[in-house]
């Protein structure tokens, strides 16, 4: 973001792939240690994406508006 406008949005879907997979499913597939790690990493990535979308929506539509709030 620059000033009051969004200048670019970039998103790489690769680490976001685990969004709809439960922690237990990842543990079953990858084992207890790697499954738990991958789940926590995916949750962190998801939170960062949500923060970026919220910032962009607030910049475009105004903080707290119904349009901005409809993105998350």
C-alpha positions in Angstrom: 0.0 0.0 0.0 1.1 3.5 -0.7 -0.6 6.3 1.1 -4.4 5.7 0.8 -4.3 3.3 -2.1 -3.3 -0.2 -2.9 -0.5 -0.4 -5.4 -0.1 -4.2 -5.7 -1.5 -7.4 -4.4 0.5 -10.6 -4.8 -0.5 -14.1 -3.7 1.2 -17.4 -4.0 -1.3 -20.3 -3.5 1.3 -22.9 -2.8 1.5 -22.7 1.0 -2.3 -22.0 1.2 -3.1 -25.5 0.0 -3.8 -26.8 3.5 -6.5 -24.4 4.3 -9.4 -26.9 4.1 -7.5 -29.8 5.6 -7.8 -30.5 9.3 -4.9 -30.9 11.6 -5.7 -34.5 12.2 -5.8 -35.2 8.4 -2.4 -33.7 8.0 -1.1 -35.8 11.0 -2.6 -38.9 9.4 -0.9 -38.1 6.0 2.4 -36.7 7.1 3.0 -38.1 10.6 2.6 -36.4 14.0 5.5 -34.0 13.8 5.4 -32.9 10.2 1.6 -32.8 10.1 1.4 -30.5 13.1 4.1 -28.3 11.7 2.4 -28.0 8.3 -1.0 -27.3 9.9 0.4 -24.5 12.0 2.3 -23.1 9.1 -0.8 -23.1 6.9 -2.8 -21.3 9.6 -0.1 -18.6 9.9 -0.2 -18.1 6.1 -4.0 -17.9 6.2 -3.9 -15.3 8.9 -1.4 -13.2 6.9 -3.5 -13.5 3.8 -6.6 -12.4 5.7 -4.7 -9.4 7.1 -3.5 -8.4 3.7 -7.0 -8.7 2.2 -8.5 -6.7 5.1 -5.9 -3.9 4.6 -6.6 -3.8 0.9 -10.3 -3.7 1.4 -10.1 -1.0 4.0 -7.9 1.0 1.7 -10.3 0.7 -1.2 -13.7 0.9 0.6 -12.8 2.6 3.9 -12.2 1.0 7.3 -15.2 -0.7 8.8 -17.5 -0.2 5.8 -19.9 -3.0 4.8 -18.0 -3.4 1.5 -14.7 -3.8 3.3 -16.1 -6.2 5.9 -17.6 -8.4 3.2 -14.2 -9.7 2.1 -13.4 -11.6 5.3 
